[in-house]
Amino acid sequence: MTYRGVVLDVDGTVVRGDEPIPGAAEGLDRLGQAGLRRLFVSNNPTKRPPAYADRLRRAGFEAHPDEIVTAGTITTDYLADNHADDALFVVGEGALVEQLTDVGLSVVTDEGRADAVVVSIDRSFDYDRLCAALRACDDEDVTLVGTDPDMVIPAAEGDLPGSGAIINAVAGVVGREPDVMLGKPSEPAQRIVRDRLDLPPADCLVVGDRLDTDIALGERAGMTTALVRTGVTDDRDVERSDVRPDYVLDSLGDIGAVL
C-alpha cells in the first residue's frame, strides 16, 4: 500500500509537554522522505494552530499552522456553522473564548442568557462554575456542546485531567449527555481532516496514542490506523477495546514498518 497523506496526533505521539518523544524525529523524517502530505490533529481546544506550531518548534519540529487542526478549530467552525446567532456560555479557558469571539460568535457571562453551553478543559474550574453551568442548562432547549472527549492528557509531569473530565462533571449535574461532542473522532473532525488533506481516505494513514479518539477517527473515516505505545494506551487497553488499530508500534519511529 502506498500512502499519500498522514494524520498525526500530537500529545503522546510527537511530544509530551514541550519535549520530543523518543523516535518522533525519526518517524517524521521517514514520513517526509515518503512524501506524505501531513496534518497534525490535536484534541487540545486551548491552543490556536500558530501556538501549536511554536510548541512543536520548541520541541525541534518544523510545522506550518496550515498543517495543524485543534479541537478549538473544530469547535469554532462547528459553532459558526450551526450556532452563529446563539449566545454561548463557555466553561473553558480564555484562549477558547478568544477563538470563538474572533470569528464573531457571541460569548456571554450571564448563564441565564445562554442558548448554548460550551464545555471544555478549564484549569480554574470550581464549584461555583459548576453551579453556573447547571443554571445555564435549566432550559432543556439549551444546546450542550463538548469540545473534545479526552479524559486525560499526557503532560511532562504525567497524565492530567482533560476536557472530558470537566464535561462529565457538567453532564452529571445537568442530567444529560452533550448534544454534540467535538474533537476527534467526531464527524466534524473527520470532515475537516478530509477537506484539509483532499485525498481519498484509503490513501491516508492515522497515527496516534488513543484508541477512542485517534484510532476511532481513522476507523470511521476509512483510513489505515497505527497506534503508538508512547502515550496513554498499553497492550491491555488494546485487548479490551472494540476499536482495533491496523498496526501497533512502539513509537512513531517505527512508522517505516507501515509504509
Disulfide bonds with the S-S distance in Angstrom:
none
